[in-house]
């Protein structure tokens, strides 16, 4: 193989740092693919979990247990007529969804899936992520204005007021975590996403537990602000279906609407990965110091495979419980095949020989993804349980609770850094 | 660190910035002007990155493109655009504007040419220093140290000014003060 392919593999750097265009493109492609799959999976999971929370079945018809429903939806959206309102501003109406999607995907350049699994490592990593995701407000405003209709405009105004307000609380929480990175022996802080996780590794604690409860409060502020940033329940006023039509994207249909959908979900994944990186130790496995040593390493390294085998067992159980009526023949076969696929992935994840060490290689990515997945489940859980905030309550929470709390945590963290 | 800043990127980003600037002053629709301004600001952020000032680039994106321009758009969107588009521009200021722009451009070119000629000029020395020399990992730290040690007084004055502006805005927005 040519040198520009193999040279990178032994370098232990991110493709951006190594300067390999080829591997950067490979990473970008993989992240794009993974995100698309994650969005599809989220679509299905959200409906299923919400349905089960409300004692319903959710999608059951398209594919076994509705597994193919997101694909059917995607096809529906793609072949649906794409309407541009005649009074709309054509250019801006066209650019807005593209802009939102670009900003939602660009932030993943710096997301560290592992010590060398990021497209690149910038020394302004977290600043870059916050900056680019703050740009998505512009897309929302553009979409609402370009529709040239009252409801989208109102929705856009509410969305942007909300996003701009919560960005501040979010930024303050992040700053206190960045401050914590500077509290090691040599006292140099960092804003690089990889550097932040490495700082947690060096200080032998996740920042959520640092200066208890300061880290925890900062984390909670961020966790609330990120739900508001992504316009999800209980802060989903911009697209409150009953009140504003569908908020800023009322006039969008078909493919362009699906772009907003894609952007919303990938923004959710992006902010969750910020939270995981800043406070929950990024790619580090749980208890890397308290439970260290050869034995524990091996036990934790088995978790990815076991997880997939567990999922496979679940789908085999569902297959066995499915009706034996001939109508369900294909569904049964499909679910069985899906279970087999999961089991196969699980078994592959166990492989650990000297030549190919898959088990060791997937560790970082698995733990990072698992932590992000917890956040994605939380998003669905919020949606199933919380009632929506009123707009004045939303502003009150943002400006009068989270912001002062964020400033207080920041100052106390600085004081704590001086004392300890 | 390998220098990634190639001449191609410089010309591309400057071209986009200039194009955006021209669009800002030629579009009749104020929202289009604002969007073109965002394009300019983003490409200027790219230029900062090429100058190995990542922190400045990030702050440029967050503050200007993400913060200030959103407020601009807010205001513009709520103004009745159709009415202002039909209205005749009463101040024929473009001649003075053109003269001012030409004068400023001439000033820039003049300073550049003059300092390129005399080799002991400080600007010339800065120009000739390879940019990679600035490209260390501690750009953000350097900015912080400059702000909070060397220029602390100016920094505090600026923040006081902003505070006054915020209080002024709140006072003006309040309907009645008791």
Interface residues (C-beta under 8 A of the other chain):
Chain A: X19 X89 X91 X92 X95 X122 X123 X124 X127 X128 X130 X131 X132 X134 X135 X137 X138 X141 X142 X145 X153 X156 X157 X160 X164 X167 X188 X189 X191
Chain B: X2 X4 X29 X31 X32 X35 X38 X54 X55 X57 X58 X59 X61 X62 X65 X66 X67 X69 X70 X73 X74 X77 X137 X138 X139 X140 X141
